Amino acid sequence: MTAHADIPILRFESIDSTNEEALRRLAAGERMPLWIVADEQTRGRGRSGRQWQSAKGNLYATLIVEPRVSAAVATQLSFVAALAVHDAVAAHLPADRIPRLRLKWPNDVMLGAAKLAGILLESLASPKRKGLAVILGIGINVAHAPLGMERPVASLGLEPSDLPQVFISLATALSEWLARWDEGRGFAVIREAWLDRALALNEPISVSLNGSAIRGRFTGVDAAGALQLETEPGVVITVTAGDIYLDALV
């Protein structure tokens, strides 16, 4: 298994979490960028500390990069990664299913109303160097959809033997989108590309914030990547963190 742009890969049959291994490798001062890929995770995690079921057959991968940007600009990498996952997944879907492939703010990839892939972005001061390290954790349901989830989930329905090709598609696409992002200078291009693929754009949604729901129309994301929610005509609020739900599914 080789990655695009000659980025080294560490591959594990089983690991607690590829993001946790990324933290360990950073603490050890290893050279970046670096891919970490595992066949399974015993303590996979998603946003807000949620468990990410990580049985064999799906893709669990983390890319560590050290962009020369502020922490605020580094959050844009969630959109960069989402575009890369979209492209990688689209390369392995029948053409008639690709229009159903959408990006859900802030970091999910959906097939219709079901989650197909997720992204966990973590950033920290690089312990051995000046600047910032960003960990991009990516999970794609390649061979099967996890059971017992609160919300609908989907998979590509491929064979586990297809995992190397899906990873190559992901690594190639992420390298290309990182180049377009250009450490934030190209975020306008990233933002427009993301909006072209956005789920529920200009549709009614609910945003869960601190246990309460705010309803409105999803009108887009601003120049910093925050969600724009029109709660009544002419009134738009900015949401920097939260979970969104399609009103039809609430």
N, C-alpha and C positions, 0 to 999 in steps of 0.2 A: 504494500500500500504506500503510494507516494503522494505527496501534496504538491499543490501548485507553488511556483516561485521558490522551490527548494527549501521550504520551511520544514525543519525537522519535526518528526512525529514520534511521540512516545505512545506505545500501544499496550493495553492491559487486557487480560482475559476478564478480570474482575477487580473492582476498586470501590472504595466508599463513594467517591464522587470525583468526577474529572475536574470540577472547580476546586475542590479541596486539594487535589494533587497539584493544581496550578498554583495555589497559595504556597504549598510546600516548596515547589520548584522556584518560585520567586524568592522565598526566604533563603534558599540555598544559593541564590545569586546566579542561576543558570542564564545563559544567553537567550534573549528573546528576538524575534517571535518564536513561538513554539506551539505545536498542536499536541493535545492529549486526547486519546481515543480509547474507549473501553467497550468490551462486549456486553458487560452488565455493570450496574452500580448497586451497591448494597444500601447506600444512604443518599440516593439521588434527591435533589431538592429543586424546587422552583421558586417563584417569587413569594415574598413574605413568609419564608420558611416552610412552605407547603412541600409535602412529599411528592417526588416525581418517580412513579413506578418505572423500574429500569431493568426488566427481564431481558434475557438474550433475544436477539432478533431485531431490535431497533437500534438507532444510531445515537450514541452519546459522545459528544465531542466538545472540546474546549480549545479556543485559540487565545493565547496570551499575546498582547501587543503593548508597546510602550510609545503611544503617540505623544508628540510634543504639544499638548494642549492642556487647557484647564479642565478641572473636573466637570464644570458646567458643559463645556463643549464635548467632553467625552461621552455624555449621555446620548449624543446623536448616534453613537455606534449601535444603539438598539435598532434604529431605523436601517442602518447599513446592513446589519446582520439579518434583519427581517427580509430585506430585498434579496440577499444572497440565498436565504433558505427558500424563498418563493421561487427563484430561478432554478435552484437545485431540484426542488420537488417537481416543478413543471417539466423538467427534462425526463421525468420518470412517470408521468401521467399520460393517459390517453388524451388526445387533442380535445375531445368533447367534454372532458372534465376540467380542463385548465381554466375556463371562465368562472368556475365556482371557487377557484383558489383566491383567497383574499387575506389581507393583513389586518389584524385586529389590534387597535391601540391598547397598550403600548408595545406589546412584544409577542403576540401569538400569530401563528399562521393557521388559517382556517380552510377547511374544505366544506363549502356550504356553511351550515351552522355548527359543524363539529371541529374540534381542535385537532390539528394534524401535527403541529410542532410548536415548541416553545423556546424562548430565549431568556437566559438569566445573565444580566450584565452586572459585573461587580468591578469597582475601581478602588484603588488604594495607592498611597505613596509607595513607589518602588523602594523596597527596603535596602537594596544594595546600590541604587543609582539615584541621581537627581531626577525628579519628574514623576510621572504617573504611570502606573501599570493598569491595564484594563483586561479583565477576564471575560470572555464571551462564551458562555456555556450554551450549547445547542442540543436539544433533543428532538429527534424526528421519528415518528411512528412508521417504521419501514415495513415490517412484516406483520405486526399485530397492533390492535388498539387495546390499551390497558382496560381491565374490567373494574367495575364498581366505582366509576368516577362520578362526581356530582353533576358534571355537565357532559354533553355529547362529545365523544372523541372518535377519530377516524384514523385509518392507516393507509399507506400506499398499496397494501396487499401484495407486496413483493416477497421474494424468498430471502432468507438470511444470507444466502450466497450473493445477493445483490448489494449488500452493505458496502463493499469496497467501492463500487461504482457510484453509489449515492454520495459517499464521502468525497470522492474525487470531484463530483459535480459541485458539492458544497464548497470545498477548498478553492476550486477555480473561481466560482462565482464570488466568494467573499474577497479574494484577492482583487478581482476586477472592481467590485463596488468600493473597497477601501481606497483604491487608486482614484476613483471618481470623487469620493468624499474629500480626499486630499487634506486630511487633518482639519476639517471644518470649512475649508475654503470653498468646497463644492457642495455644501449642505443644501443650497437652494435646489440643485439638481436632484439630490437625494430626496428632499421633501416632496417635490413634484412627482417623482417616480413612485414614492410611497403612496401618495394620495391617489394616483392612478389605480392602485391596487387595493385601496382601503375598503374595509368592510363597513357598511351602513353609513357611508358618507351622505350627508344631507337627509338622513333618515332619523326618526325619533329613537333615542336610546335612554337608558338609565345609567347613571354613574354612582357606584357605591363608594361613599366617603365616610369613614369613621362610623360605620354601622347604619348610616342613613342613605337614602337614595334621592338623587336629584335627577329629574327628567328634563329632557330638552332635545333639540335637534343638533346632531353632530355636524358642525360646519367646516371642520378641518383642523389642522394643527398650525401653530404660529411658527415664527422664525426660530424659536428655541425648541420646538417639538412638543409643546404643551397642547393638550386637547382644547378645542374651542367648542363650547356648548351654549347654544342660544336657548335660554329658558323662557323667554317671551319676546315678542317682536322688538328688535333693536337692543335687547339686553343679552350680551354674550359674556359668559364667565370663562376663566382660564383654569384648567385642571392640570396639575403637574403630576399627580399620582392618584390611582384609583382603579377599580375594576369596572368595565363597562358591560352592559347587557342589552341585547336587542329587546325593545319593548314587547315584541311579539312573543318572546321567550321568557319574559319575567313571570 
